[in-house]
Amino acid sequence: MSDERATGSRRRPSCTRVARRMDRVGWGSGAAGGLVTFVSVGFLIPVFFKHDDSARLALINGPLIAVYVLLVGLAISRHDRRHLTETLGWLVGSRAPDEREHRLTLGLAMYCVKTDALAWAGGAILFASSTCSSSP
C-alpha cells in the first residue's frame, strides 16, 4: 500500500510539473517572439514609412503589444490548462490512458502549436490594421 501511495504521489507532482513547464515555455516563447518581431518590424518600418513615423509607431504599438501578449497569454494558459487536465487525467489517476487520452497526449505538441499560431495570426491582423490606421 505504501508503494501505491508513493507511486501516486510521484505521478501527481509530475503532472503538475508538466503543466508548469509548458506554461513557462509558452510564456517565454511568446514574450521572446513578441520582442523579436517588434524589433524586426522596427528595422523594416523605414522601408515602408517615413523615418519620423518609426518612433511614433513604436510608441503606439509597443504598449499594445505588451497588453496583447499579456491578455492572449493568460487566455492561452487558461485554455491549455483545461486541455492538459483532460489530456493527462490518466497520469493523475495512476492508470493507463484510454484510446482518447492516448490520442490527446500524442497530439499535445500539435495542439499547442495550433493555439500559438492562432494567437500570432490574430496579432498580425491586429497590429497590421493598427499600424495602417495610425499612419498618416
VEXGU-132883 format. One line per field, with one value per residue: x, y, z of N, C-alpha, C, O in turn. Coordinates in nm, 3 decimals, padded with zeros to 5 digits. Layout:
nu <- [X	...]
nv <- [Y	...]
nw <- [Z	...]
cau <- [X	...]
cav <- [Y	...]
caw <- [Z	...]
cu <- [X	...]
cv <- [Y	...]
cw <- [Z	...]
ou <- [X	...]
ov <- [Y	...]
ow <- [Z	...]
***
This chain:
nu <- [00.082	00.198	00.373	00.198	00.093	00.321	00.393	00.169	00.183	00.417	00.348	00.145	00.273	00.442	00.269	00.172	00.412	00.464	00.259	00.329	00.583	00.519	00.364	00.553	00.733	00.562	00.496	00.753	00.841	00.642	00.680	00.946	00.923	00.744	00.903	01.122	00.988	00.880	01.116	01.229	01.034	01.048	01.295	01.230	01.032	01.119	01.151	00.898	00.754	00.786	01.092	01.054	00.814	00.863	00.937	00.703	00.517	00.629	00.587	00.313	00.249	00.410	00.315	00.066	00.138	00.250	00.024	-00.137	00.017	00.010	-00.273	-00.357	-00.178	-00.261	-00.519	-00.457	-00.306	-00.501	-00.683	-00.518	-00.452	-00.694	-00.722	-00.495	-00.560	-00.769	-00.635	-00.420	-00.538	-00.524	-00.268	-00.276	-00.466	-00.324	-00.322	-00.339	-00.359	-00.672	-00.797	-00.872	-00.745	-00.483	-00.451	-00.494	-00.278	-00.055	-00.101	-00.051	00.162	00.114	-00.134	-00.067	00.096	-00.094	-00.267	-00.088	-00.021	-00.266	-00.289	-00.069	-00.148	-00.379	-00.260	-00.100	-00.293	-00.425	-00.217	-00.122	-00.345	-00.369	-00.129	-00.154	-00.384	-00.302	-00.103	-00.007]
nv <- [-00.119	00.121	00.146	00.194	00.437	00.594	00.581	00.701	00.958	01.049	01.068	01.260	01.515	01.513	01.549	01.802	01.937	01.909	02.067	02.317	02.355	02.360	02.588	02.784	02.765	02.839	03.108	03.220	03.177	03.317	03.582	03.627	03.590	03.798	04.021	03.992	04.008	04.268	04.426	04.351	04.435	04.701	04.768	04.740	04.928	05.190	05.135	05.119	05.332	05.683	05.792	05.936	05.841	05.598	05.611	05.714	05.516	05.303	05.391	05.379	05.110	04.956	04.952	04.836	04.585	04.473	04.457	04.292	04.052	03.985	03.957	03.764	03.564	03.494	03.399	03.180	03.025	02.957	02.818	02.610	02.485	02.370	02.190	02.032	01.913	01.750	01.592	01.472	01.325	01.054	01.022	01.146	00.985	00.753	00.539	00.347	00.520	00.572	00.513	00.763	00.949	00.873	00.945	01.223	01.291	01.228	01.414	01.655	01.840	01.937	02.053	02.268	02.413	02.488	02.656	02.861	02.951	03.053	03.266	03.423	03.482	03.631	03.847	03.949	04.041	04.230	04.416	04.492	04.621	04.821	04.963	05.049	05.207	05.408	05.537	05.829]
nw <- [00.000	00.073	-00.137	-00.353	-00.275	-00.273	-00.543	-00.662	-00.545	-00.656	-00.922	-00.937	-00.874	-01.099	-01.313	-01.254	-01.271	-01.544	-01.650	-01.544	-01.660	-01.931	-01.932	-01.857	-02.074	-02.282	-02.210	-02.212	-02.479	-02.615	-02.523	-02.601	-02.879	-02.940	-02.874	-03.053	-03.297	-03.276	-03.271	-03.518	-03.705	-03.645	-03.758	-04.025	-04.076	-04.167	-04.439	-04.549	-04.443	-04.354	-04.201	-03.968	-03.875	-03.750	-03.475	-03.363	-03.430	-03.288	-03.027	-03.019	-03.085	-02.913	-02.630	-02.691	-02.786	-02.555	-02.388	-02.546	-02.556	-02.285	-02.230	-02.424	-02.364	-02.104	-02.164	-02.332	-02.154	-01.964	-02.121	-02.221	-01.981	-01.904	-02.115	-02.072	-01.827	-01.904	-02.092	-01.955	-01.754	-01.709	-01.609	-01.360	-01.242	-01.208	-01.396	-01.700	-02.012	-02.182	-02.517	-02.626	-02.452	-02.498	-02.768	-02.744	-02.579	-02.740	-02.937	-02.818	-02.855	-03.116	-03.073	-02.903	-03.078	-03.270	-03.117	-03.052	-03.309	-03.391	-03.210	-03.294	-03.557	-03.508	-03.375	-03.581	-03.764	-03.603	-03.538	-03.786	-03.893	-03.701	-03.735	-04.002	-03.984	-03.813	-03.946	-04.130]
cau <- [00.000	00.285	00.427	00.097	00.083	00.443	00.385	00.066	00.229	00.519	00.285	00.071	00.362	00.497	00.167	00.176	00.536	00.447	00.175	00.408	00.688	00.455	00.323	00.674	00.782	00.469	00.515	00.886	00.846	00.554	00.744	01.065	00.874	00.690	01.015	01.196	00.903	00.873	01.244	01.245	00.944	01.104	01.400	01.170	00.937	01.166	01.138	00.760	00.704	00.890	01.177	00.995	00.699	00.901	00.930	00.562	00.454	00.681	00.518	00.173	00.238	00.481	00.222	-00.037	00.197	00.262	-00.111	-00.180	00.089	-00.041	-00.410	-00.364	-00.105	-00.349	-00.626	-00.400	-00.271	-00.624	-00.737	-00.427	-00.460	-00.812	-00.692	-00.399	-00.633	-00.843	-00.542	-00.333	-00.617	-00.475	-00.147	-00.318	-00.539	-00.231	-00.373	-00.301	-00.453	-00.761	-00.764	-00.888	-00.637	-00.359	-00.450	-00.476	-00.141	00.036	-00.127	-00.037	00.252	00.043	-00.239	-00.003	00.139	-00.213	-00.314	00.009	-00.035	-00.387	-00.257	00.018	-00.228	-00.461	-00.173	-00.059	-00.406	-00.449	-00.111	-00.118	-00.452	-00.335	-00.021	-00.206	-00.481	-00.237	-00.007	-00.072]
cav <- [00.000	00.238	00.157	00.258	00.577	00.662	00.593	00.802	01.092	01.090	01.097	01.386	01.628	01.515	01.608	01.945	01.989	01.918	02.185	02.437	02.370	02.403	02.726	02.868	02.764	02.919	03.250	03.261	03.184	03.426	03.711	03.638	03.608	03.934	04.115	03.977	04.061	04.414	04.484	04.327	04.526	04.835	04.789	04.745	05.040	05.297	05.095	05.141	05.460	05.783	05.762	06.001	05.763	05.477	05.634	05.730	05.384	05.223	05.435	05.333	04.964	04.893	04.916	04.745	04.451	04.424	04.422	04.177	03.933	03.953	03.907	03.640	03.464	03.446	03.319	03.053	02.947	02.904	02.718	02.495	02.414	02.284	02.081	01.942	01.837	01.646	01.505	01.397	01.266	00.918	01.031	01.177	00.868	00.639	00.430	00.356	00.605	00.508	00.548	00.908	01.016	00.840	01.029	01.361	01.307	01.231	01.535	01.774	01.939	01.999	02.137	02.392	02.486	02.547	02.770	02.969	03.005	03.134	03.390	03.503	03.532	03.740	03.962	04.005	04.116	04.345	04.518	04.544	04.720	04.932	05.041	05.113	05.311	05.519	05.606	05.942]
caw <- [00.000	00.073	-00.272	-00.436	-00.233	-00.319	-00.688	-00.691	-00.507	-00.752	-01.050	-00.931	-00.897	-01.233	-01.398	-01.223	-01.328	-01.689	-01.675	-01.514	-01.761	-02.056	-01.910	-01.863	-02.212	-02.360	-02.178	-02.258	-02.626	-02.659	-02.495	-02.688	-03.016	-02.950	-02.873	-03.178	-03.403	-03.258	-03.313	-03.662	-03.776	-03.624	-03.857	-04.158	-04.090	-04.256	-04.579	-04.592	-04.393	-04.332	-04.086	-03.849	-03.828	-03.677	-03.330	-03.326	-03.438	-03.177	-02.905	-03.026	-03.087	-02.801	-02.521	-02.741	-02.792	-02.418	-02.341	-02.625	-02.509	-02.152	-02.235	-02.501	-02.286	-01.996	-02.224	-02.378	-02.034	-01.904	-02.216	-02.223	-01.853	-01.911	-02.209	-02.007	-01.726	-01.977	-02.162	-01.862	-01.646	-01.686	-01.529	-01.224	-01.193	-01.198	-01.479	-01.841	-02.084	-02.277	-02.656	-02.645	-02.379	-02.569	-02.888	-02.700	-02.527	-02.854	-03.015	-02.733	-02.917	-03.229	-03.014	-02.857	-03.197	-03.330	-03.038	-03.068	-03.445	-03.390	-03.140	-03.380	-03.669	-03.453	-03.351	-03.710	-03.816	-03.515	-03.546	-03.923	-03.906	-03.613	-03.798	-04.123	-03.949	-03.743	-04.032	-04.198]
cu <- [00.087	00.350	00.329	00.088	00.204	00.439	00.284	00.113	00.339	00.456	00.209	00.162	00.419	00.398	00.163	00.301	00.528	00.367	00.254	00.517	00.630	00.411	00.443	00.730	00.692	00.486	00.650	00.894	00.756	00.617	00.867	01.023	00.817	00.800	01.093	01.115	00.896	01.001	01.264	01.158	00.993	01.215	01.343	01.077	00.992	01.159	01.000	00.703	00.820	00.967	01.118	00.879	00.739	00.893	00.785	00.491	00.503	00.612	00.372	00.166	00.308	00.390	00.111	00.014	00.207	00.127	-00.161	-00.114	00.035	-00.181	-00.422	-00.288	-00.188	-00.461	-00.574	-00.364	-00.394	-00.681	-00.649	-00.434	-00.581	-00.787	-00.594	-00.468	-00.708	-00.747	-00.464	-00.408	-00.571	-00.351	-00.180	-00.389	-00.453	-00.283	-00.322	-00.403	-00.548	-00.727	-00.770	-00.776	-00.502	-00.344	-00.427	-00.334	-00.040	00.019	-00.107	00.052	00.183	-00.068	-00.181	00.045	00.019	-00.264	-00.218	-00.001	-00.159	-00.362	-00.168	-00.058	-00.319	-00.380	-00.129	-00.171	-00.429	-00.344	-00.092	-00.225	-00.427	-00.231	-00.073	-00.305	-00.415	-00.132	-00.076	-00.092]
cv <- [00.125	00.258	00.228	00.407	00.654	00.682	00.701	00.942	01.141	01.132	01.229	01.506	01.630	01.574	01.760	02.008	02.004	02.043	02.313	02.462	02.417	02.549	02.820	02.876	02.850	03.068	03.299	03.275	03.294	03.562	03.731	03.662	03.747	04.037	04.111	04.036	04.213	04.481	04.467	04.420	04.669	04.867	04.804	04.864	05.150	05.262	05.133	05.276	05.559	05.748	05.822	05.921	05.645	05.497	05.645	05.595	05.291	05.261	05.392	05.181	04.895	04.855	04.821	04.601	04.392	04.378	04.298	04.048	03.889	03.890	03.774	03.529	03.407	03.358	03.183	02.966	02.882	02.792	02.592	02.416	02.321	02.165	01.981	01.856	01.722	01.544	01.416	01.341	01.127	00.918	01.057	01.057	00.744	00.517	00.448	00.445	00.524	00.559	00.699	00.985	00.991	00.930	01.175	01.387	01.315	01.357	01.664	01.881	02.010	02.091	02.272	02.477	02.556	02.667	02.888	03.032	03.092	03.268	03.481	03.560	03.646	03.865	04.028	04.090	04.243	04.454	04.570	04.650	04.842	05.022	05.115	05.226	05.429	05.590	05.716	05.919]
cw <- [00.000	-00.063	-00.365	-00.404	-00.282	-00.470	-00.726	-00.657	-00.600	-00.884	-01.046	-00.949	-01.038	-01.332	-01.377	-01.280	-01.479	-01.723	-01.651	-01.618	-01.893	-02.047	-01.922	-02.006	-02.300	-02.337	-02.230	-02.408	-02.679	-02.639	-02.586	-02.833	-03.037	-02.957	-03.005	-03.295	-03.396	-03.308	-03.464	-03.745	-03.761	-03.723	-03.998	-04.181	-04.179	-04.405	-04.633	-04.551	-04.381	-04.206	-03.958	-03.792	-03.740	-03.527	-03.284	-03.328	-03.326	-03.047	-02.903	-03.009	-02.970	-02.685	-02.566	-02.746	-02.652	-02.364	-02.416	-02.577	-02.373	-02.159	-02.310	-02.429	-02.172	-02.051	-02.269	-02.258	-01.973	-01.992	-02.217	-02.093	-01.851	-02.003	-02.147	-01.901	-01.791	-02.039	-02.066	-01.742	-01.611	-01.598	-01.382	-01.161	-01.178	-01.272	-01.620	-01.913	-02.171	-02.417	-02.680	-02.576	-02.446	-02.693	-02.851	-02.651	-02.641	-02.939	-02.938	-02.795	-03.032	-03.179	-02.971	-02.975	-03.262	-03.250	-03.049	-03.206	-03.456	-03.321	-03.225	-03.498	-03.624	-03.428	-03.479	-03.769	-03.735	-03.536	-03.687	-03.942	-03.818	-03.676	-03.921	-04.090	-03.879	-03.827	-04.110	-04.345]
ou <- [00.053	00.380	00.369	00.078	00.191	00.476	00.312	00.085	00.353	00.506	00.210	00.132	00.443	00.438	00.152	00.297	00.580	00.403	00.244	00.539	00.686	00.422	00.436	00.769	00.741	00.489	00.659	00.948	00.790	00.610	00.887	01.082	00.840	00.793	01.126	01.170	00.905	00.994	01.310	01.203	00.980	01.229	01.401	01.046	00.916	01.160	00.986	00.613	00.936	00.915	01.132	00.849	00.657	00.847	00.749	00.413	00.426	00.580	00.315	00.088	00.268	00.386	00.068	-00.059	00.177	00.117	-00.221	-00.181	00.017	-00.205	-00.490	-00.330	-00.187	-00.494	-00.639	-00.388	-00.390	-00.722	-00.701	-00.422	-00.573	-00.826	-00.608	-00.436	-00.711	-00.775	-00.443	-00.347	-00.578	-00.330	-00.121	-00.373	-00.505	-00.287	-00.268	-00.521	-00.510	-00.635	-00.682	-00.717	-00.417	-00.237	-00.349	-00.276	00.050	00.113	-00.142	00.021	00.193	-00.092	-00.239	00.035	00.030	-00.301	-00.262	00.009	-00.156	-00.410	-00.190	-00.036	-00.334	-00.425	-00.122	-00.145	-00.449	-00.378	-00.048	-00.199	-00.460	-00.242	-00.039	-00.308	-00.468	-00.077	-00.191	-00.146]
ov <- [00.224	00.371	00.311	00.490	00.768	00.788	00.783	01.035	01.262	01.222	01.303	01.593	01.738	01.644	01.836	02.119	02.100	02.117	02.408	02.575	02.505	02.623	02.923	02.984	02.925	03.146	03.409	03.373	03.358	03.648	03.840	03.744	03.808	04.132	04.215	04.105	04.280	04.581	04.560	04.477	04.750	04.982	04.873	04.896	05.202	05.352	05.175	05.328	05.523	05.683	05.764	05.932	05.597	05.407	05.593	05.564	05.210	05.175	05.370	05.131	04.785	04.738	04.735	04.508	04.274	04.272	04.209	03.946	03.770	03.784	03.682	03.413	03.287	03.254	03.081	02.845	02.765	02.687	02.480	02.294	02.209	02.052	01.860	01.737	01.610	01.424	01.298	01.312	01.086	00.825	00.998	01.030	00.639	00.406	00.553	00.444	00.421	00.640	00.756	01.076	01.080	00.985	01.245	01.493	01.399	01.402	01.771	01.999	02.133	02.197	02.377	02.599	02.671	02.768	03.003	03.154	03.195	03.372	03.602	03.675	03.745	03.976	04.151	04.200	04.351	04.571	04.684	04.756	04.954	05.145	05.232	05.329	05.540	05.693	05.700	06.005]
ow <- [-00.065	-00.102	-00.446	-00.493	-00.328	-00.520	-00.814	-00.732	-00.621	-00.951	-01.145	-01.031	-01.092	-01.425	-01.473	-01.331	-01.535	-01.815	-01.730	-01.660	-01.959	-02.144	-01.990	-02.051	-02.385	-02.432	-02.284	-02.459	-02.779	-02.727	-02.639	-02.902	-03.142	-03.035	-03.061	-03.381	-03.499	-03.379	-03.531	-03.844	-03.853	-03.766	-04.082	-04.295	-04.262	-04.489	-04.748	-04.617	-04.397	-04.115	-03.850	-03.673	-03.662	-03.456	-03.179	-03.237	-03.275	-02.965	-02.796	-02.929	-02.931	-02.645	-02.489	-02.714	-02.631	-02.302	-02.355	-02.558	-02.349	-02.102	-02.264	-02.432	-02.147	-01.992	-02.246	-02.260	-01.934	-01.942	-02.215	-02.094	-01.802	-01.972	-02.166	-01.888	-01.739	-02.039	-02.094	-01.639	-01.495	-01.520	-01.292	-01.042	-01.139	-01.219	-01.655	-01.879	-02.227	-02.432	-02.745	-02.635	-02.449	-02.717	-02.917	-02.677	-02.639	-03.004	-02.987	-02.788	-03.044	-03.238	-02.998	-02.970	-03.304	-03.309	-03.055	-03.219	-03.523	-03.368	-03.229	-03.536	-03.695	-03.456	-03.487	-03.819	-03.791	-03.551	-03.704	-04.000	-03.856	-03.670	-03.941	-04.158	-03.886	-03.786	-04.153	-04.415]
***
